[in-house]
Amino acid sequence: MEGICGFISFDQSIADISQSIQDMARCLPDGEPAEYQFSMNTNWALARSFSPGGMPCPKTVMYQDSELSLVAVADIYNAAELAPELDDAENEIGKVLAICFRKNGRDWVSKIRGNFAIILFDGMENQMIAATDRFGVRPLIWHQRGATYFFASRINAVKRIAPSLEINPTAVYGYMQLEMIPAPLTIYKNVQKLEPGYQLFARQQRHQLDHYWDISNQPKLENKDDIAARVYTALQTAVDVMRSGVKTSDEIGCFLSGGTDSSAICGLLSRLNGDNVKAYSIGFPENGYDEMMYARIAAKAFHLDHHEYYIKPDDVLQVLPKLVQAYDEPYGNSSIIPAYFCALNAHNSGVNYLLAGDGGDEIFGGNQRYSDQQVFRNYFKVPALIRGLLEPLLINRMEKLPLKLLQKAGSYIHRAKMGEVERIDSYRYVQDEELFDPSFLDSTMVKETVNIPKSHFARLHDAELLDRHLYLDMKMTITDNDLVKVTRMTELAGVHVRYPMLDHPIVDLAFRIPTDLKLKGTYGLRYIFKYAFRDLLPQEIINKKKHGFGLPISVWLRTQPGVKDFAHDLLFSQAHLQRGYIKADFLEKLWNLHLQDSTPYYGTILWKLIMLEAWHQSQL
């Protein structure tokens, strides 16, 4: 993994500048051979790591002159536009970024189209600036210790220079609720993620966070056919832009789940590059998890060079230690395993770039929960007088009777009356007091974790409810979860990923689309997107329900001896039982509940505990 790091000290607290930046830099790779480049002075230092003859893009770059120095990991799509005075801007990205900064000052980052993490020392103002892209494709971590600021693309680089960091119980609690740690939190106290669309100015007296870009609730478009044409053109342009810099068509391929996003991207790329675009799909032998049929439909329709891989339980045991080691904080999305094998399959067949469809559901309204929320809102279409008669009966009396229909009706009304964000996580069989050790709960700031999604949802306060949910999911489902999965796993496999759906002109356009063209009625998910691509996509794919690369880990935890034994040994090890997070006696109950249950509910909780403990044993 190529990466960047740096620091600036205004109190001269770092005795050996050179040794400190070298220590940080050596924590950037994944253990593969790496080379390093450094720039430093009396109170600051920057570094980048890169693989000898490594991945073609994104590349870490360094630039320095008499006034500024910078390091970046960057995949810039408008380099020639930013620095037209350069003859070969695409191959001088460091210089392009310096020119952009000088031309535009504080507004420089908003001019960049692409994915990036940048650390820049400005000698004229004696300040260090750290910036990350609009969606956090390229993460940056920062830590303040007195008047010294540390920045890095990996948490472990910061940890190396600040070894006394403590685990943040609030982050652990957030992880158990969300399967990831939401920004700005990290697993360590006082170490933060720089949120997407932000730049940080570290100066002598203080630091300042600048929100240079955000999704906004812009004036809505009106004509359906005009909107559909714009959507088609915007995605086609993004795919075209993101195949730029690729020397031959054999070097670029696509993830292909068989859903509308990945299929549309494959179809557009095949129209641009011609037949035999490489596409990569993952399958599973278990019923209800395998979508290979739809991937094959897309492959046939677009004449793709289709590569399939079926994941087996032994694959999990083989790669899990490597995948856990790749994350500097606990991460519990089991889809990292299919994402890694998909990217590894691409790498082994000569592909350097993969296009992924992440983001489409979150900007065009494709997730099932958007429909579910509308089902609950429909309750308030019932006249208030009738609701006033139903609620005391169903919630307080008849709901308690052993009749499933009445229980469901009572539960429906109860959840309908909840707040929009509260309702998202309201379907729970295991309560905090059952699972967590009381002393652990006492040490956490539960409200801090709960308030993160609430604050995102509240930010578009004047938008319609669906757009507010989409905004929330762009922050937490995309930035904090999906990009953490896909970007990290493709890097680990030796492939670079690009996200056409996250080209910011598309996101801007999507939030100008009326919500009734995203969710048509109660169940018409992604209506305008499907309408826009009705002539490109096979009808079977337009009509299918969303699935994705979901791993049947709950099934395997129950039925596959190797996976089951591995999980049991880890969960019931002395180290885990004495960790202090959960009640040891309830863990036994949770394990048995999972073995007796055919749903993935309890298995999902167990998997998060497995990944949490595996991370502790790997990293601490």
Secondary structure, 3 states (H helix, E strand, C coil): CCEEEEEEECCCCCCCHHHHHHHHHCCCCCCCCCEEEEEECCCEEEEEEECCCCCCCCEEEEEECCCEEEEEEEEECCHHHHCCCCCCHHHCHHHHHHHHHHHHHHHHHHHCCEEEEEEEEECCCCEEEEEECCCCCCCCEEEEECCEEEEECCHHHHHHHCCCCCECHHHHHHHHHHCCCCCCCCCECCEEECCCCEEEEECCCCEEEEECCCCCCCCCCCCHHHHHHHHHHHHHHHHHHHCCCCCCHHHEEEECCCCHHHHHHHHHHHHHHCCCCEEEEEECCCCCCCCHHHHHHHHHHHCCEEEEEECCHHHHHHHHHHHHHHCCCCCCCCCHHHHHHHHHHHHHCCCCEEECCCCHHHHHCCCHHHHHHHHHHHHHHCCHHHHHHHHHHHHHCHHHCCCHHHHHHHHHHHHHCCCHHHHHCCCCCCCHHHHECHHHHHHCCHHHHHHHHHHHHHHCCCCCHHHHHHHHHHHHHHHHHHHHHHHHHHHHHCCEEECHHHCHHHHHHHCCCCHHHCCECCCECCHHHHHHCCCCCCHHHHHCCCCCCCCCHHHHHHHCHHHHHHHHHHHCCHHHHCCCCECHHHHHHHHHHHHHCCCCHHHHHHHHHHHHHHHHHHHC
